[in-house]
Amino acid sequence: MRIPANPSNVVFSAVTARAERDDAFRLVHDAYVRIGLMEPHPTGMRTSPRHAAPDTSVLVARRRGALVGTVSLILDTHGGLPMEAFIDVSAQRRASLRLAEISALAVVEPDVTLPLIQYLYRECIERGVDGLLIACVASHSRFYQRMIGFSPFATFQQYGEIHQAGDALFLDLAWYRPNGGRFPLHTYLESGVAAPMSTLEKAS
């Protein structure tokens, strides 16, 4: 598979300031409403207490200062994971030393999608995550399974305010890192871990 070059004039970073996080949650809300995944919310944001928690990584992509993408990484702490409101993740928790859930992925410029996922992957490794969960609608589920190597373990008819059926997926990162070479995006994702931070923070 030919992976496109990282886009120009894009900066990837983790944000902690309340205003920057709110901007990210507004982008997710607007993107999900636009494609029919959810109804508009009075706050204009898609968020939850776990998204707002200080141990959650909110990652963003900016092009020339404008927010063009975001994704959150929610660690399995005493507050649990959003997925647990709908799906039993006890087996995945037992299989992992540090479990986390990918949430609130949205982009407004498609060419930042893969680099943002690469940046997320690096965040997982740096934070010691060895088990990764994601809930996604069927069309996106196929991408995560075929291109990255996630495995389905449950289905859902509705996920909170997301009114579409989909799959709950799991990736055993401890296995995947040394053994996932048959999946098309494995080398690309791993190259982000090895790259200097400046390469990811300011793609050229």
N, C-alpha and C positions, 0 to 999 in steps of 0.2 A: 504493500500500500504506500502511495506517495503522500507524505504529510506536508501540508503547506507550510511555508516559512512563517515564523511568528510575525504578527502585524507590526507595522511601523507606528511610531508616535504613541505607543500604548505603555502605560505604567501600571504594574500590578502591585497591590499592597494589602496589608491587613489594617483595618480601621478600628479604633476603639472609642473615638469621640461619639457622643450621643447623636449629634447632628448628622455625622457621616453615616452612622448606622441607619438612622431614619431615612436618609436618602436612598440607601441600598434597599430597604424594605419597601419604599415607595416604588422603586423601579420594578421589584418583583411583583408587587400588587398590579401595577399597570400592565406589565407584560402578561400576567396570568389572566387578567380580565380581557385583554385584547384578543387572546387566542381562545377564550371561552372556558378556561380551566376553573374559574371562580367568578362569583358575582362581586360587584364592587362593595367594598367595606367602608363604613362611615369614616374610619380613620385615614383611608387612602393608603394603608400599609398592609402587607402580609407579614405578621410577626406573632410571637408568642413569648411567654416568660423565658423559655429556654433559648430562643434566639437572642434575647436581650441580656442573657447572663454573661458575666465578665469572662468566663472560661470558654465561651463560644467564639470561634474565629470567624469574623465576617470579612471576606476577601472581596476586593473590588478591582475592576479594570477601568482605567480612565484614558481617554484619547484626547490629547490637547486640553486636559482639564475636565472634560465632560465625562460623566459616568456612563459607561457602555456595557457593563456586565458586573454580576455579583454572584457569590455562592457562599454558603455558611457551612462550617464544620462544627457539629455539636458533640461534645464529649460525653461519654456515659459516666456521669457523676451521681451524687446523691439525688439530683433532680430527675434522673432517668432520661429517656429519649422520647421525642415526640411520637415516634412510631409505636411506642408501647401502648398508646391509647387505643390502638386498633389491632395490633399484631403482637403475638407472643415472640419475644426475641431471646428467651432464656437459653436456648441451645447455642445461639450465636454468642451470647455473653460467656457461656461456659467455655467456648472454643477460643476466646480472645483474652489477652491480658489487658488490653485497652481498646474498648469498642467505641466507635463514633458513628454518627449519622450525617450524611450529606443532605443538605436542605437548601431550599430557596435559591436554586440556580436559575438565573435569567440573564439573557443578553439582548441588547438592542442592535448590535452589529455582529453578524454571524462569524466573522473572521476572528473574533476573540474567544470563541467557544473552546476550541482545543487548547490554546495557551492558558486559559483560565482553569481548565481541568488539570493541566500539567502543574500549574501553580498550587492548586488544591492538593494534588498528590504529594508535592513536596512538603506542604504544610502537615499532611498526615504523617509523613516519615519523621519530620522534625519534632512533632509532638508525641511520638512514640505509639501511634495508632497501629495496631496489628490486625484489627477486624473492622470492616467498613460496611455500613448499611446505606441503602437508598431505597426510597419508595418512588416509583415513577409509572406513568401511564404506559400502555402497551407499546406504542410506537417508540418511545424512548427506551423502554426495557430492552428491546432488541439490540439497540446500539450498545448499551452497557454490557450485555451478555456477549455479543459477537466481537465487539471491538476491544473491550477491556478485559473481560473474563469474569464478570459477576455471575453468580448462580441464583436462580429464584428459589425461595423457600416458602412463600405464602402469596396469596392474592387478596385484593380488596376491591369492593364495589364503590367505596367512597373513602377519601382520606381527608378528614376534617372538612374544610371548605372546598376541597377539590372534588368536583362532582363527576369524576370519571373513574372507571375501573382501571386497575393496574396491578403491578407486581411489587413485592418486597424482595430485594436482592441483597446478597451478601458476598463480600470479597475477603478472602483470607490473605491478608497482605504478607504474613510471615511465609506462606507458601508461594504466593504470587511473585514476589520480588526475585527469587532465584529460579523459578520454574515457569513463569508466564510468557516465555518467549514466543509461543505459538500464536498469541493474540496480537492483532495488528498494531495496537497502540502501546504495547509494553515497552519497546525500546524508546519510543518518544517520551513516555512518562518518566522512565528511568533517567533519560538524558537530562531532564530538568532537575533531578536530585543531585546529579554530579556537577551541574553547571554552577559557575559563580553566581551569587545572588543578583549581581548587577545585570546579568543576562536576562533574568526573569523580571526584574523590577523595571527594566527599561529595554524592552525588546527593540531590535533595530532591523 
